Amino acid sequence: MAGIAATYPILKYLNGAVDPYLLAFLRFFVASLALMLIMAYKHSLRPPPKSDLPLFLMLAFTATIPTVFIVIGVAHTNTIVSAILVNTNPLVVALLAPFLIGELMTVKKALALSVGFLGVISVVLNGQSFGALFNSTYFFGSILLVAAAFLSGLYAIYAKGAVRKYDGLYVTFFSITLGC
């Protein structure tokens, strides 16, 4: 958990010194190697069946591309804003789940989502007017971070179904390995 929390300050420190695509690749390559040992021990290295390959490719995209967006977004905002915006993915899940997997949306949930998204908007605005904001690199970075949260939310929704069929480690391993 400490490694995940340290991501944003480390990215800010590197501030473009390392290509964002290389950082994303290295992050998932190292994770794939570590998980490969566990998968081999569990005798679970068989690839997903061809019928589920499109699902796993979509999961790979939604698991790995957010890292690229985060690396670029952190360079244009600050570490605190980056952490806040990327971790809005539960709001995205709650917003999209009724449409994508038929989860129930109540009035109470809708009000809570509205308050949550108002908070996201206030973080993105950062005390600036809309006009000034659209011309800033801060806005560009914020939008990339929100897009990362959106893709992470899609991953969470669709991985939930895959985990029902396969175990969580299997889904995670092949999602990040195919995404490398």
Backbone as JSON Lines, residues from 0, in Angstrom:
{"i":0,"aa":"M","n":[0.82,-1.19,0.0],"ca":[0.0,0.0,0.0],"c":[0.86,1.26,0.0]}
{"i":1,"aa":"A","n":[1.98,1.2,0.7],"ca":[2.87,2.37,0.73],"c":[3.44,2.65,-0.65]}
{"i":2,"aa":"G","n":[3.7,1.61,-1.43],"ca":[4.2,1.79,-2.79],"c":[3.2,2.51,-3.67]}
{"i":3,"aa":"I","n":[1.93,2.18,-3.51],"ca":[0.88,2.85,-4.28],"c":[0.77,4.3,-3.86]}
{"i":4,"aa":"A","n":[0.83,4.56,-2.57],"ca":[0.73,5.93,-2.07],"c":[1.92,6.78,-2.5]}
{"i":5,"aa":"A","n":[3.06,6.16,-2.69],"ca":[4.26,6.9,-3.08],"c":[4.3,7.22,-4.57]}
{"i":6,"aa":"T","n":[3.38,6.66,-5.34],"ca":[3.39,6.85,-6.8],"c":[3.35,8.32,-7.19]}
{"i":7,"aa":"Y","n":[2.45,9.09,-6.61],"ca":[2.25,10.48,-7.05],"c":[3.46,11.37,-6.76]}
{"i":8,"aa":"P","n":[4.03,11.32,-5.55],"ca":[5.24,12.13,-5.33],"c":[6.42,11.7,-6.2]}
{"i":9,"aa":"I","n":[6.55,10.39,-6.44],"ca":[7.64,9.91,-7.3],"c":[7.46,10.42,-8.72]}
{"i":10,"aa":"L","n":[6.23,10.35,-9.23],"ca":[5.96,10.84,-10.58],"c":[6.22,12.34,-10.68]}
{"i":11,"aa":"K","n":[5.83,13.08,-9.65],"ca":[6.06,14.52,-9.66],"c":[7.56,14.81,-9.64]}
{"i":12,"aa":"Y","n":[8.3,14.03,-8.88],"ca":[9.75,14.2,-8.8],"c":[10.39,13.94,-10.17]}
{"i":13,"aa":"L","n":[9.94,12.88,-10.86],"ca":[10.5,12.56,-12.17],"c":[10.09,13.6,-13.22]}
{"i":14,"aa":"N","n":[8.9,14.16,-13.07],"ca":[8.37,15.28,-13.87],"c":[8.84,15.29,-15.33]}
{"i":15,"aa":"G","n":[8.54,14.21,-16.04],"ca":[8.83,14.17,-17.46],"c":[10.22,13.66,-17.8]}
{"i":16,"aa":"A","n":[11.04,13.36,-16.81],"ca":[12.39,12.87,-17.08],"c":[12.37,11.48,-17.72]}
{"i":17,"aa":"V","n":[11.3,10.73,-17.44],"ca":[11.14,9.39,-18.01],"c":[9.84,9.39,-18.8]}
{"i":18,"aa":"D","n":[9.88,8.8,-19.97],"ca":[8.7,8.73,-20.83],"c":[7.52,8.06,-20.1]}
{"i":19,"aa":"P","n":[6.32,8.64,-20.15],"ca":[5.17,8.08,-19.43],"c":[4.82,6.67,-19.88]}
{"i":20,"aa":"Y","n":[5.02,6.37,-21.16],"ca":[4.72,5.03,-21.65],"c":[5.71,4.01,-21.09]}
{"i":21,"aa":"L","n":[6.96,4.43,-20.96],"ca":[7.97,3.55,-20.37],"c":[7.66,3.29,-18.9]}
{"i":22,"aa":"L","n":[7.26,4.33,-18.17],"ca":[6.9,4.15,-16.76],"c":[5.72,3.2,-16.6]}
{"i":23,"aa":"A","n":[4.71,3.37,-17.45],"ca":[3.54,2.49,-17.39],"c":[3.96,1.05,-17.7]}
{"i":24,"aa":"F","n":[4.77,0.88,-18.75],"ca":[5.23,-0.45,-19.1],"c":[6.01,-1.09,-17.95]}
{"i":25,"aa":"L","n":[6.95,-0.34,-17.39],"ca":[7.78,-0.9,-16.32],"c":[6.94,-1.27,-15.1]}
{"i":26,"aa":"R","n":[5.97,-0.43,-14.77],"ca":[5.11,-0.72,-13.61],"c":[4.4,-2.06,-13.79]}
{"i":27,"aa":"F","n":[3.82,-2.27,-14.96],"ca":[3.06,-3.49,-15.19],"c":[3.95,-4.68,-15.52]}
{"i":28,"aa":"F","n":[5.1,-4.44,-16.1],"ca":[6.04,-5.52,-16.38],"c":[6.55,-6.12,-15.07]}
{"i":29,"aa":"V","n":[6.95,-5.27,-14.14],"ca":[7.44,-5.76,-12.84],"c":[6.32,-6.49,-12.1]}
{"i":30,"aa":"A","n":[5.11,-5.93,-12.14],"ca":[3.97,-6.59,-11.48],"c":[3.67,-7.94,-12.13]}
{"i":31,"aa":"S","n":[3.76,-8.0,-13.46],"ca":[3.52,-9.26,-14.17],"c":[4.53,-10.32,-13.77]}
{"i":32,"aa":"L","n":[5.8,-9.92,-13.67],"ca":[6.83,-10.88,-13.27],"c":[6.58,-11.41,-11.86]}
{"i":33,"aa":"A","n":[6.21,-10.52,-10.96],"ca":[5.94,-10.94,-9.58],"c":[4.73,-11.88,-9.52]}
{"i":34,"aa":"L","n":[3.68,-11.53,-10.26],"ca":[2.48,-12.37,-10.25],"c":[2.69,-13.68,-11.0]}
{"i":35,"aa":"M","n":[3.6,-13.69,-11.98],"ca":[3.85,-14.9,-12.75],"c":[4.34,-16.02,-11.85]}
{"i":36,"aa":"L","n":[5.16,-15.68,-10.88],"ca":[5.66,-16.7,-9.95],"c":[4.51,-17.33,-9.16]}
{"i":37,"aa":"I","n":[3.61,-16.5,-8.7],"ca":[2.45,-17.0,-7.94],"c":[1.55,-17.82,-8.85]}
{"i":38,"aa":"M","n":[1.32,-17.32,-10.08],"ca":[0.46,-18.04,-11.02],"c":[1.07,-19.39,-11.38]}
{"i":39,"aa":"A","n":[2.37,-19.45,-11.54],"ca":[3.04,-20.72,-11.84],"c":[2.91,-21.68,-10.67]}
{"i":40,"aa":"Y","n":[3.09,-21.16,-9.47],"ca":[2.95,-21.99,-8.27],"c":[1.53,-22.57,-8.17]}
{"i":41,"aa":"K","n":[0.53,-21.79,-8.55],"ca":[-0.87,-22.23,-8.5],"c":[-1.28,-23.02,-9.75]}
{"i":42,"aa":"H","n":[-0.35,-23.21,-10.69],"ca":[-0.63,-23.9,-11.96],"c":[-1.78,-23.22,-12.7]}
{"i":43,"aa":"S","n":[-1.75,-21.89,-12.76],"ca":[-2.82,-21.11,-13.38],"c":[-2.34,-20.27,-14.56]}
{"i":44,"aa":"L","n":[-1.25,-20.67,-15.19],"ca":[-0.7,-19.86,-16.28],"c":[-1.37,-20.13,-17.64]}
{"i":45,"aa":"R","n":[-2.43,-20.9,-17.66],"ca":[-3.12,-21.13,-18.93],"c":[-3.78,-19.83,-19.39]}
{"i":46,"aa":"P","n":[-3.66,-19.51,-20.67],"ca":[-4.25,-18.25,-21.15],"c":[-5.78,-18.32,-21.14]}
{"i":47,"aa":"P","n":[-6.42,-17.17,-21.16],"ca":[-7.88,-17.17,-21.2],"c":[-8.37,-17.82,-22.5]}
{"i":48,"aa":"P","n":[-9.54,-18.43,-22.47],"ca":[-10.08,-19.01,-23.7],"c":[-10.33,-17.92,-24.75]}
{"i":49,"aa":"K","n":[-10.3,-18.32,-26.02],"ca":[-10.48,-17.36,-27.12],"c":[-11.8,-16.6,-27.0]}
{"i":50,"aa":"S","n":[-12.81,-17.24,-26.47],"ca":[-14.11,-16.58,-26.34],"c":[-14.06,-15.4,-25.36]}
{"i":51,"aa":"D","n":[-13.16,-15.45,-24.39],"ca":[-13.03,-14.37,-23.4],"c":[-11.86,-13.43,-23.7]}
{"i":52,"aa":"L","n":[-11.15,-13.68,-24.78],"ca":[-10.01,-12.82,-25.11],"c":[-10.4,-11.35,-25.32]}
{"i":53,"aa":"P","n":[-11.51,-11.04,-26.02],"ca":[-11.89,-9.62,-26.14],"c":[-12.13,-8.95,-24.78]}
{"i":54,"aa":"L","n":[-12.73,-9.68,-23.85],"ca":[-12.93,-9.14,-22.5],"c":[-11.58,-8.84,-21.84]}
{"i":55,"aa":"F","n":[-10.65,-9.77,-21.93],"ca":[-9.35,-9.58,-21.29],"c":[-8.54,-8.47,-21.97]}
{"i":56,"aa":"L","n":[-8.69,-8.31,-23.27],"ca":[-8.02,-7.2,-23.95],"c":[-8.6,-5.86,-23.52]}
{"i":57,"aa":"M","n":[-9.92,-5.81,-23.36],"ca":[-10.55,-4.58,-22.87],"c":[-10.12,-4.31,-21.43]}
{"i":58,"aa":"L","n":[-10.04,-5.34,-20.62],"ca":[-9.57,-5.18,-19.24],"c":[-8.11,-4.71,-19.24]}
{"i":59,"aa":"A","n":[-7.31,-5.24,-20.15],"ca":[-5.9,-4.82,-20.23],"c":[-5.81,-3.33,-20.56]}
{"i":60,"aa":"F","n":[-6.62,-2.88,-21.5],"ca":[-6.63,-1.46,-21.87],"c":[-7.05,-0.59,-20.69]}
{"i":61,"aa":"T","n":[-8.14,-0.98,-20.03],"ca":[-8.66,-0.15,-18.93],"c":[-7.84,-0.27,-17.65]}
{"i":62,"aa":"A","n":[-6.95,-1.25,-17.6],"ca":[-6.08,-1.38,-16.42],"c":[-4.76,-0.64,-16.61]}
{"i":63,"aa":"T","n":[-4.25,-0.59,-17.84],"ca":[-2.92,-0.03,-18.03],"c":[-2.89,1.41,-18.56]}
{"i":64,"aa":"I","n":[-3.8,1.77,-19.43],"ca":[-3.79,3.13,-19.99],"c":[-3.95,4.2,-18.91]}
{"i":65,"aa":"P","n":[-4.75,3.96,-17.86],"ca":[-4.83,4.99,-16.81],"c":[-3.47,5.38,-16.23]}
{"i":66,"aa":"T","n":[-2.53,4.44,-16.19],"ca":[-1.21,4.77,-15.66],"c":[-0.53,5.82,-16.52]}
{"i":67,"aa":"V","n":[-0.65,5.71,-17.83],"ca":[-0.07,6.72,-18.73],"c":[-0.74,8.07,-18.48]}
{"i":68,"aa":"F","n":[-2.07,8.06,-18.38],"ca":[-2.79,9.3,-18.11],"c":[-2.38,9.91,-16.77]}
{"i":69,"aa":"I","n":[-2.15,9.06,-15.78],"ca":[-1.74,9.55,-14.45],"c":[-0.36,10.2,-14.52]}
{"i":70,"aa":"V","n":[0.57,9.53,-15.21],"ca":[1.94,10.08,-15.31],"c":[1.9,11.45,-15.97]}
{"i":71,"aa":"I","n":[1.16,11.59,-17.06],"ca":[1.08,12.88,-17.75],"c":[0.3,13.89,-16.91]}
{"i":72,"aa":"G","n":[-0.8,13.44,-16.3],"ca":[-1.63,14.33,-15.49],"c":[-0.9,14.9,-14.29]}
{"i":73,"aa":"V","n":[-0.1,14.08,-13.62],"ca":[0.66,14.54,-12.45],"c":[1.64,15.63,-12.86]}
{"i":74,"aa":"A","n":[2.21,15.51,-14.05],"ca":[3.16,16.52,-14.51],"c":[2.5,17.89,-14.71]}
{"i":75,"aa":"H","n":[1.19,17.91,-14.93],"ca":[0.48,19.17,-15.22],"c":[-0.33,19.7,-14.03]}
{"i":76,"aa":"T","n":[-0.46,18.91,-12.99],"ca":[-1.2,19.36,-11.8],"c":[-0.26,19.28,-10.61]}
{"i":77,"aa":"N","n":[-0.78,18.86,-9.47],"ca":[0.09,18.61,-8.32],"c":[-0.29,17.26,-7.72]}
{"i":78,"aa":"T","n":[0.53,16.77,-6.81],"ca":[0.33,15.41,-6.3],"c":[-0.97,15.25,-5.54]}
{"i":79,"aa":"I","n":[-1.37,16.24,-4.79],"ca":[-2.61,16.13,-4.01],"c":[-3.82,16.07,-4.92]}
{"i":80,"aa":"V","n":[-3.89,16.97,-5.88],"ca":[-5.0,16.98,-6.84],"c":[-5.01,15.68,-7.63]}
{"i":81,"aa":"S","n":[-3.84,15.2,-8.02],"ca":[-3.75,13.94,-8.76],"c":[-4.34,12.79,-7.96]}
{"i":82,"aa":"A","n":[-3.96,12.69,-6.72],"ca":[-4.48,11.61,-5.88],"c":[-5.99,11.71,-5.7]}
{"i":83,"aa":"I","n":[-6.49,12.92,-5.51],"ca":[-7.93,13.11,-5.33],"c":[-8.69,12.72,-6.6]}
{"i":84,"aa":"L","n":[-8.24,13.22,-7.74],"ca":[-8.98,12.98,-8.98],"c":[-8.93,11.52,-9.42]}
{"i":85,"aa":"V","n":[-7.78,10.88,-9.31],"ca":[-7.69,9.48,-9.71],"c":[-8.55,8.6,-8.81]}
{"i":86,"aa":"N","n":[-8.63,8.97,-7.56],"ca":[-9.42,8.15,-6.63],"c":[-10.9,8.49,-6.63]}
{"i":87,"aa":"T","n":[-11.35,9.17,-7.66],"ca":[-12.8,9.37,-7.84],"c":[-13.42,8.2,-8.6]}
{"i":88,"aa":"N","n":[-12.63,7.18,-8.9],"ca":[-13.19,6.06,-9.66],"c":[-14.37,5.37,-8.97]}
{"i":89,"aa":"P","n":[-14.51,5.37,-7.64],"ca":[-15.74,4.82,-7.07],"c":[-16.98,5.61,-7.5]}
{"i":90,"aa":"L","n":[-16.82,6.92,-7.7],"ca":[-17.95,7.72,-8.21],"c":[-18.3,7.27,-9.62]}
{"i":91,"aa":"V","n":[-17.29,7.02,-10.42],"ca":[-17.51,6.56,-11.8],"c":[-18.22,5.21,-11.79]}
{"i":92,"aa":"V","n":[-17.76,4.3,-10.94],"ca":[-18.38,2.98,-10.84],"c":[-19.85,3.12,-10.45]}
{"i":93,"aa":"A","n":[-20.12,3.93,-9.45],"ca":[-21.51,4.12,-9.0],"c":[-22.37,4.77,-10.07]}
{"i":94,"aa":"L","n":[-21.78,5.63,-10.88],"ca":[-22.53,6.29,-11.95],"c":[-22.81,5.35,-13.12]}
{"i":95,"aa":"L","n":[-21.82,4.55,-13.51],"ca":[-21.96,3.69,-14.69],"c":[-22.59,2.33,-14.42]}
{"i":96,"aa":"A","n":[-22.47,1.82,-13.22],"ca":[-22.96,0.47,-12.91],"c":[-24.44,0.28,-13.24]}
{"i":97,"aa":"P","n":[-25.32,1.24,-12.96],"ca":[-26.73,1.02,-13.35],"c":[-26.91,0.84,-14.86]}
{"i":98,"aa":"F","n":[-26.1,1.5,-15.66],"ca":[-26.23,1.41,-17.11],"c":[-25.54,0.19,-17.69]}
{"i":99,"aa":"L","n":[-24.4,-0.18,-17.13],"ca":[-23.6,-1.25,-17.71],"c":[-23.92,-2.63,-17.16]}
{"i":100,"aa":"I","n":[-24.25,-2.71,-15.88],"ca":[-24.52,-4.04,-15.29],"c":[-25.83,-4.09,-14.52]}
{"i":101,"aa":"G","n":[-26.66,-3.07,-14.67],"ca":[-28.0,-3.1,-14.12],"c":[-28.12,-2.96,-12.61]}
{"i":102,"aa":"E","n":[-27.13,-2.36,-11.95],"ca":[-27.26,-2.15,-10.51],"c":[-28.29,-1.06,-10.24]}
{"i":103,"aa":"L","n":[-28.92,-1.14,-9.1],"ca":[-29.99,-0.23,-8.74],"c":[-29.44,1.15,-8.36]}
{"i":104,"aa":"M","n":[-30.07,2.2,-8.9],"ca":[-29.73,3.59,-8.53],"c":[-30.91,4.16,-7.76]}
{"i":105,"aa":"T","n":[-30.67,4.52,-6.52],"ca":[-31.72,5.12,-5.69],"c":[-31.54,6.63,-5.67]}
{"i":106,"aa":"V","n":[-32.54,7.31,-5.18],"ca":[-32.47,8.77,-5.05],"c":[-31.33,9.16,-4.12]}
{"i":107,"aa":"K","n":[-31.17,8.41,-3.04],"ca":[-30.1,8.68,-2.08],"c":[-28.72,8.56,-2.74]}
{"i":108,"aa":"K","n":[-28.54,7.5,-3.55],"ca":[-27.26,7.32,-4.26],"c":[-27.05,8.45,-5.27]}
{"i":109,"aa":"A","n":[-28.12,8.85,-5.96],"ca":[-28.0,9.92,-6.95],"c":[-27.59,11.23,-6.29]}
{"i":110,"aa":"L","n":[-28.16,11.52,-5.12],"ca":[-27.78,12.74,-4.4],"c":[-26.33,12.67,-3.93]}
{"i":111,"aa":"A","n":[-25.94,11.52,-3.44],"ca":[-24.55,11.35,-2.99],"c":[-23.58,11.5,-4.17]}
{"i":112,"aa":"L","n":[-23.93,10.95,-5.32],"ca":[-23.08,11.11,-6.51],"c":[-22.99,12.58,-6.93]}
{"i":113,"aa":"S","n":[-24.1,13.28,-6.85],"ca":[-24.1,14.71,-7.2],"c":[-23.14,15.49,-6.31]}
{"i":114,"aa":"V","n":[-23.19,15.24,-5.02],"ca":[-22.3,15.91,-4.08],"c":[-20.85,15.54,-4.39]}
{"i":115,"aa":"G","n":[-20.6,14.26,-4.67],"ca":[-19.25,13.81,-4.99],"c":[-18.71,14.47,-6.24]}
{"i":116,"aa":"F","n":[-19.53,14.56,-7.29],"ca":[-19.07,15.19,-8.52],"c":[-18.92,16.69,-8.38]}
{"i":117,"aa":"L","n":[-19.7,17.32,-7.52],"ca":[-19.48,18.74,-7.23],"c":[-18.11,18.94,-6.6]}
{"i":118,"aa":"G","n":[-17.73,18.01,-5.75],"ca":[-16.38,18.07,-5.16],"c":[-15.3,17.92,-6.22]}
{"i":119,"aa":"V","n":[-15.5,17.0,-7.16],"ca":[-14.53,16.81,-8.25],"c":[-14.42,18.09,-9.07]}
{"i":120,"aa":"I","n":[-15.55,18.7,-9.38],"ca":[-15.55,19.94,-10.16],"c":[-14.81,21.05,-9.41]}
{"i":121,"aa":"S","n":[-15.02,21.13,-8.11],"ca":[-14.33,22.18,-7.34],"c":[-12.82,21.94,-7.3]}
{"i":122,"aa":"V","n":[-12.4,20.68,-7.27],"ca":[-10.97,20.37,-7.3],"c":[-10.38,20.74,-8.67]}
{"i":123,"aa":"V","n":[-11.11,20.39,-9.74],"ca":[-10.63,20.7,-11.08],"c":[-10.56,22.21,-11.29]}
{"i":124,"aa":"L","n":[-11.57,22.93,-10.81],"ca":[-11.58,24.39,-10.99],"c":[-10.43,25.06,-10.24]}
{"i":125,"aa":"N","n":[-10.1,24.55,-9.08],"ca":[-8.97,25.06,-8.31],"c":[-9.03,26.57,-8.11]}
{"i":126,"aa":"G","n":[-10.22,27.1,-7.91],"ca":[-10.38,28.53,-7.65],"c":[-10.31,29.41,-8.88]}
{"i":127,"aa":"Q","n":[-10.24,28.81,-10.05],"ca":[-10.15,29.59,-11.29],"c":[-11.53,29.69,-11.94]}
{"i":128,"aa":"S","n":[-11.68,30.66,-12.83],"ca":[-12.91,30.75,-13.61],"c":[-12.85,29.73,-14.74]}
{"i":129,"aa":"F","n":[-14.02,29.39,-15.28],"ca":[-14.06,28.43,-16.38],"c":[-13.23,28.91,-17.57]}
{"i":130,"aa":"G","n":[-13.32,30.18,-17.9],"ca":[-12.58,30.73,-19.04],"c":[-11.08,30.59,-18.9]}
{"i":131,"aa":"A","n":[-10.55,30.93,-17.75],"ca":[-9.1,30.84,-17.52],"c":[-8.66,29.38,-17.44]}
{"i":132,"aa":"L","n":[-9.54,28.55,-16.92],"ca":[-9.2,27.15,-16.71],"c":[-8.94,26.41,-18.03]}
{"i":133,"aa":"F","n":[-9.77,26.66,-19.04],"ca":[-9.65,25.92,-20.29],"c":[-8.35,26.18,-21.02]}
{"i":134,"aa":"N","n":[-7.68,27.27,-20.73],"ca":[-6.42,27.6,-21.37],"c":[-5.21,27.17,-20.56]}
{"i":135,"aa":"S","n":[-5.41,26.43,-19.49],"ca":[-4.29,26.1,-18.62],"c":[-3.85,24.64,-18.77]}
{"i":136,"aa":"T","n":[-2.59,24.38,-18.49],"ca":[-2.1,23.01,-18.5],"c":[-2.66,22.24,-17.31]}
{"i":137,"aa":"Y","n":[-3.01,22.98,-16.25],"ca":[-3.63,22.35,-15.07],"c":[-4.93,21.65,-15.47]}
{"i":138,"aa":"F","n":[-5.73,22.31,-16.3],"ca":[-7.0,21.74,-16.76],"c":[-6.73,20.48,-17.58]}
{"i":139,"aa":"F","n":[-5.75,20.54,-18.48],"ca":[-5.39,19.39,-19.3],"c":[-5.01,18.21,-18.4]}
{"i":140,"aa":"G","n":[-4.15,18.46,-17.42],"ca":[-3.75,17.4,-16.49],"c":[-4.93,16.86,-15.7]}
{"i":141,"aa":"S","n":[-5.81,17.74,-15.26],"ca":[-7.0,17.33,-14.5],"c":[-7.9,16.43,-15.34]}
{"i":142,"aa":"I","n":[-8.1,16.81,-16.61],"ca":[-8.95,16.01,-17.49],"c":[-8.34,14.62,-17.72]}
{"i":143,"aa":"L","n":[-7.03,14.56,-17.89],"ca":[-6.38,13.25,-18.03],"c":[-6.56,12.4,-16.78]}
{"i":144,"aa":"L","n":[-6.48,13.03,-15.61],"ca":[-6.64,12.29,-14.36],"c":[-8.09,11.8,-14.19]}
{"i":145,"aa":"V","n":[-9.05,12.61,-14.59],"ca":[-10.46,12.19,-14.54],"c":[-10.68,11.05,-15.54]}
{"i":146,"aa":"A","n":[-10.04,11.13,-16.72],"ca":[-10.14,10.05,-17.7],"c":[-9.53,8.75,-17.14]}
{"i":147,"aa":"A","n":[-8.44,8.88,-16.4],"ca":[-7.83,7.71,-15.75],"c":[-8.81,7.1,-14.75]}
{"i":148,"aa":"A","n":[-9.49,7.94,-13.99],"ca":[-10.48,7.45,-13.03],"c":[-11.64,6.76,-13.76]}
{"i":149,"aa":"F","n":[-12.06,7.33,-14.88],"ca":[-13.14,6.75,-15.68],"c":[-12.76,5.36,-16.18]}
{"i":150,"aa":"L","n":[-11.55,5.24,-16.76],"ca":[-11.1,3.94,-17.25],"c":[-10.92,2.93,-16.11]}
{"i":151,"aa":"S","n":[-10.42,3.39,-14.98],"ca":[-10.29,2.51,-13.82],"c":[-11.66,2.04,-13.33]}
{"i":152,"aa":"G","n":[-12.64,2.93,-13.4],"ca":[-14.0,2.56,-13.03],"c":[-14.57,1.5,-13.97]}
{"i":153,"aa":"L","n":[-14.32,1.66,-15.27],"ca":[-14.75,0.64,-16.24],"c":[-14.08,-0.69,-15.95]}
{"i":154,"aa":"Y","n":[-12.8,-0.64,-15.62],"ca":[-12.08,-1.87,-15.27],"c":[-12.75,-2.55,-14.07]}
{"i":155,"aa":"A","n":[-13.06,-1.77,-13.06],"ca":[-13.67,-2.34,-11.85],"c":[-15.02,-3.0,-12.17]}
{"i":156,"aa":"I","n":[-15.8,-2.36,-13.01],"ca":[-17.13,-2.9,-13.34],"c":[-17.0,-4.21,-14.11]}
{"i":157,"aa":"Y","n":[-16.18,-4.22,-15.16],"ca":[-16.08,-5.41,-15.99],"c":[-15.23,-6.51,-15.36]}
{"i":158,"aa":"A","n":[-14.26,-6.15,-14.54],"ca":[-13.47,-7.16,-13.85],"c":[-14.33,-7.92,-12.84]}
{"i":159,"aa":"K","n":[-15.33,-7.24,-12.3],"ca":[-16.24,-7.88,-11.34],"c":[-16.89,-9.12,-11.96]}
{"i":160,"aa":"G","n":[-17.34,-8.98,-13.2],"ca":[-17.95,-10.13,-13.89],"c":[-16.93,-11.21,-14.2]}
{"i":161,"aa":"A","n":[-15.72,-10.81,-14.59],"ca":[-14.68,-11.78,-14.91],"c":[-14.24,-12.55,-13.67]}
{"i":162,"aa":"V","n":[-14.22,-11.89,-12.53],"ca":[-13.81,-12.53,-11.29],"c":[-14.83,-13.59,-10.86]}
{"i":163,"aa":"R","n":[-16.06,-13.42,-11.27],"ca":[-17.07,-14.44,-10.96],"c":[-16.79,-15.74,-11.72]}
{"i":164,"aa":"K","n":[-16.17,-15.61,-12.9],"ca":[-15.87,-16.78,-13.72],"c":[-14.48,-17.34,-13.43]}
{"i":165,"aa":"Y","n":[-13.52,-16.44,-13.21],"ca":[-12.14,-16.81,-12.9],"c":[-11.83,-16.23,-11.52]}
{"i":166,"aa":"D","n":[-10.71,-16.58,-10.94],"ca":[-10.4,-15.94,-9.66],"c":[-9.75,-14.58,-9.9]}
{"i":167,"aa":"G","n":[-9.71,-13.76,-8.86],"ca":[-9.23,-12.39,-8.96],"c":[-7.78,-12.29,-9.39]}
{"i":168,"aa":"L","n":[-6.95,-13.19,-8.92],"ca":[-5.53,-13.17,-9.29],"c":[-5.37,-13.46,-10.78]}
{"i":169,"aa":"Y","n":[-6.14,-14.4,-11.3],"ca":[-6.1,-14.75,-12.72],"c":[-6.48,-13.54,-13.57]}
{"i":170,"aa":"V","n":[-7.57,-12.88,-13.21],"ca":[-8.05,-11.7,-13.96],"c":[-7.0,-10.59,-13.89]}
{"i":171,"aa":"T","n":[-6.47,-10.33,-12.71],"ca":[-5.46,-9.27,-12.56],"c":[-4.21,-9.59,-13.36]}
{"i":172,"aa":"F","n":[-3.73,-10.81,-13.25],"ca":[-2.51,-11.2,-13.95],"c":[-2.65,-11.02,-15.45]}
{"i":173,"aa":"F","n":[-3.69,-11.59,-16.03],"ca":[-3.81,-11.51,-17.49],"c":[-4.2,-10.11,-17.96]}
{"i":174,"aa":"S","n":[-4.87,-9.35,-17.14],"ca":[-5.19,-7.96,-17.51],"c":[-3.93,-7.14,-17.62]}
{"i":175,"aa":"I","n":[-3.06,-7.24,-16.64],"ca":[-1.85,-6.4,-16.67],"c":[-0.8,-6.97,-17.61]}
{"i":176,"aa":"T","n":[-0.74,-8.29,-17.76],"ca":[0.24,-8.88,-18.66],"c":[-0.1,-8.59,-20.11]}
{"i":177,"aa":"L","n":[-1.36,-8.7,-20.48],"ca":[-1.77,-8.37,-21.84],"c":[-1.64,-6.86,-22.1]}
{"i":178,"aa":"G","n":[-1.7,-6.07,-21.04],"ca":[-1.57,-4.61,-21.18],"c":[-0.15,-4.11,-21.33]}
{"i":179,"aa":"C","n":[0.83,-4.98,-21.04],"ca":[2.24,-4.56,-21.15],"c":[2.64,-4.29,-22.56]}
